[in-house]
Amino acid sequence: MIKRTEYDFKNFNAFIGRLRECKVDLNCYAGQEDRFSEEVRELNLLIRDYENKLKIMKLSLNVLNELDQVILTDYYFSNIPINDIAIKLNVSSNTISKHKKKSIEELSK
């Protein structure tokens, strides 16, 4: 379960990109839903899946303390390197790594 949670957070930006692509593709079928019903159905399922995944990821952060939220948000969503987060928070890189690992373990429960 830890691997899946970490995978999801690492791919947060990719999920958003895919969601946007699906919505653009779906928009291309506007007015032609009868001809392309299978494609429209599949795109709607993908959109729902990505939206649910993103909602769960965002909501799951609320169970963490503020420091761990900042670390995960900076690292996974803003792609800020661990060393830069450590400088920003005035702690060691090792501390950031430990918090990140502990937070992912907690979220995967």
C-alpha positions as CSV (number, residue, x, y, z in Angstrom):
1,M,0.0,0.0,0.0
2,I,2.9,2.4,0.7
3,K,4.2,2.0,-2.8
4,R,0.8,2.8,-4.3
5,T,0.3,5.9,-2.2
6,E,3.8,7.2,-3.1
7,Y,3.2,6.3,-6.8
8,D,0.0,8.4,-6.7
9,F,1.7,11.4,-5.2
10,K,4.7,11.2,-7.6
11,N,2.2,11.2,-10.5
12,F,-0.1,13.9,-9.2
13,N,0.9,16.3,-12.1
14,A,0.5,13.5,-14.6
15,F,-3.0,12.7,-13.3
16,I,-4.0,16.4,-13.7
17,G,-2.5,16.4,-17.3
18,R,-4.4,13.2,-18.2
19,L,-7.6,14.6,-16.7
20,R,-7.3,17.7,-18.8
21,E,-6.6,15.7,-22.0
22,C,-9.7,13.5,-21.3
23,K,-11.9,16.6,-20.9
24,V,-10.5,18.1,-24.2
25,D,-11.1,14.8,-26.0
26,L,-14.6,14.5,-24.6
27,N,-15.3,18.1,-25.7
28,C,-14.4,17.0,-29.3
29,Y,-17.3,14.5,-29.3
30,A,-19.8,17.2,-28.2
31,G,-22.9,16.8,-30.3
32,Q,-21.8,13.4,-31.7
33,E,-22.4,11.3,-28.6
34,D,-24.6,8.9,-30.4
35,R,-22.0,8.1,-33.1
36,F,-19.2,7.8,-30.5
37,S,-21.0,6.5,-27.5
38,E,-18.3,4.0,-26.5
39,E,-15.6,6.6,-26.7
40,V,-17.6,9.0,-24.7
41,R,-18.4,6.4,-22.1
42,E,-14.8,5.4,-21.7
43,L,-13.7,9.1,-21.4
44,N,-16.3,9.8,-18.8
45,L,-15.1,6.8,-16.8
46,L,-11.5,8.0,-17.0
47,I,-12.5,11.5,-16.0
48,R,-14.4,10.2,-13.0
49,D,-11.4,8.0,-12.0
50,Y,-8.9,10.8,-12.2
51,E,-11.1,13.2,-10.4
52,N,-11.7,10.7,-7.6
53,K,-8.0,9.9,-7.3
54,L,-7.1,13.6,-7.1
55,K,-9.9,14.3,-4.5
56,I,-8.7,11.4,-2.3
57,M,-5.1,12.6,-2.5
58,K,-6.0,16.1,-1.5
59,L,-8.3,15.0,1.3
60,S,-5.8,12.6,2.6
61,L,-3.4,15.4,3.3
62,N,-5.8,16.7,5.9
63,V,-4.9,13.9,8.3
64,L,-1.3,15.1,8.5
65,N,0.1,17.9,10.6
66,E,0.9,21.2,9.0
67,L,4.7,20.5,8.6
68,D,4.1,17.1,6.9
69,Q,1.5,18.7,4.6
70,V,4.0,21.4,3.5
71,I,6.7,18.8,2.9
72,L,4.5,16.5,0.8
73,T,2.9,19.4,-1.1
74,D,6.2,21.0,-1.9
75,Y,7.9,17.7,-2.8
76,Y,5.2,16.0,-4.8
77,F,2.9,18.7,-6.1
78,S,5.5,21.6,-6.6
79,N,8.4,19.3,-7.4
80,I,10.7,21.1,-5.0
81,P,13.8,19.0,-4.1
82,I,14.3,17.7,-0.6
83,N,17.4,19.9,-0.1
84,D,15.4,23.1,-1.0
85,I,12.6,22.1,1.3
86,A,15.1,21.6,4.1
87,I,16.5,25.1,3.5
88,K,13.1,26.6,3.4
89,L,12.1,25.0,6.7
90,N,15.5,25.4,8.3
91,V,15.9,21.7,9.0
92,S,18.2,19.0,7.7
93,S,17.5,17.1,4.5
94,N,17.5,13.9,6.7
95,T,14.6,15.4,8.7
96,I,12.6,16.1,5.6
97,S,13.2,12.6,4.3
98,K,12.1,11.1,7.6
99,H,8.9,13.2,7.6
100,K,8.1,12.4,4.0
101,K,8.5,8.6,4.6
102,K,6.5,8.8,7.8
103,S,3.7,10.8,6.1
104,I,3.4,8.4,3.2
105,E,3.2,5.4,5.6
106,E,0.5,7.2,7.6
107,L,-1.5,8.0,4.4
108,S,-1.3,4.4,3.2
109,K,-3.0,3.1,6.3
